[in-house]
Amino acid sequence: MARAATTTDAFNAVAEPRRRQILDVLASGERSVNDLVGALGLAQPQVSKHLRVLREVGAVDVRDEGRQRLYRLNGRALKPIHDWVKKYERSWSERFELLDDVLAELKDEEE
């Protein structure tokens, strides 16, 4: 089965680790391409390529300010990922609680 194009939805777009790094940087606020290049240590063409994919799925917005293009995170586009992960949050919480119980028992046995 062919893999879906990275520009079809946010899930595919954020599957690439560099794109997640870009989103992490943009979570702190608006940045230019050059700022992202410096923060990530990537070449400008790579950053621009990843930004294009993120723009196409709506995960980032861009605005022109003079000669610069400033990119910012668009959290609404990432909501489907949040909603999907949220389904598993209860299961994770239950497992962490069980782990806490096991760790407490081990600590009691040590003492």
Contacts in CASP RR format, 6 or more apart in sequence:
PFRMAT RR
TARGET T0000
AUTHOR 0000-0000-0000
METHOD contacts of the structure
MODEL  1
MARAATTTDAFNAVAEPRRRQILDVLASGERSVNDLVGALGLAQPQVSKH
LRVLREVGAVDVRDEGRQRLYRLNGRALKPIHDWVKKYERSWSERFELLD
DVLAELKDEEE
4 12 0 8 1.000
5 12 0 8 1.000
6 12 0 8 1.000
6 13 0 8 1.000
6 15 0 8 1.000
6 16 0 8 1.000
6 53 0 8 1.000
7 13 0 8 1.000
7 53 0 8 1.000
7 56 0 8 1.000
7 57 0 8 1.000
8 57 0 8 1.000
9 57 0 8 1.000
9 80 0 8 1.000
10 57 0 8 1.000
10 58 0 8 1.000
10 59 0 8 1.000
10 77 0 8 1.000
10 78 0 8 1.000
10 80 0 8 1.000
10 81 0 8 1.000
11 80 0 8 1.000
11 81 0 8 1.000
11 84 0 8 1.000
12 57 0 8 1.000
13 19 0 8 1.000
13 53 0 8 1.000
13 54 0 8 1.000
13 56 0 8 1.000
13 57 0 8 1.000
13 59 0 8 1.000
14 20 0 8 1.000
14 23 0 8 1.000
14 59 0 8 1.000
14 78 0 8 1.000
14 81 0 8 1.000
16 50 0 8 1.000
16 53 0 8 1.000
18 40 0 8 1.000
18 42 0 8 1.000
18 46 0 8 1.000
18 50 0 8 1.000
19 50 0 8 1.000
19 53 0 8 1.000
19 54 0 8 1.000
19 59 0 8 1.000
21 40 0 8 1.000
22 36 0 8 1.000
22 40 0 8 1.000
22 47 0 8 1.000
22 50 0 8 1.000
22 51 0 8 1.000
22 54 0 8 1.000
22 60 0 8 1.000
23 54 0 8 1.000
23 59 0 8 1.000
23 60 0 8 1.000
23 73 0 8 1.000
23 78 0 8 1.000
25 31 0 8 1.000
25 35 0 8 1.000
25 36 0 8 1.000
25 39 0 8 1.000
25 40 0 8 1.000
26 36 0 8 1.000
26 60 0 8 1.000
26 71 0 8 1.000
26 72 0 8 1.000
26 73 0 8 1.000
27 73 0 8 1.000
29 72 0 8 1.000
29 73 0 8 1.000
30 70 0 8 1.000
30 71 0 8 1.000
30 72 0 8 1.000
31 39 0 8 1.000
31 70 0 8 1.000
31 71 0 8 1.000
31 72 0 8 1.000
32 68 0 8 1.000
32 69 0 8 1.000
32 70 0 8 1.000
32 71 0 8 1.000
33 44 0 8 1.000
33 47 0 8 1.000
33 48 0 8 1.000
33 51 0 8 1.000
33 69 0 8 1.000
33 71 0 8 1.000
34 44 0 8 1.000
36 42 0 8 1.000
36 47 0 8 1.000
36 51 0 8 1.000
36 71 0 8 1.000
37 43 0 8 1.000
37 44 0 8 1.000
37 47 0 8 1.000
40 47 0 8 1.000
51 60 0 8 1.000
51 62 0 8 1.000
51 71 0 8 1.000
54 60 0 8 1.000
55 61 0 8 1.000
55 62 0 8 1.000
57 77 0 8 1.000
58 74 0 8 1.000
58 77 0 8 1.000
59 73 0 8 1.000
59 74 0 8 1.000
59 75 0 8 1.000
59 77 0 8 1.000
59 78 0 8 1.000
60 71 0 8 1.000
60 72 0 8 1.000
60 73 0 8 1.000
60 74 0 8 1.000
61 71 0 8 1.000
61 72 0 8 1.000
61 73 0 8 1.000
61 74 0 8 1.000
62 69 0 8 1.000
62 70 0 8 1.000
62 71 0 8 1.000
62 72 0 8 1.000
63 69 0 8 1.000
63 70 0 8 1.000
63 72 0 8 1.000
64 70 0 8 1.000
END
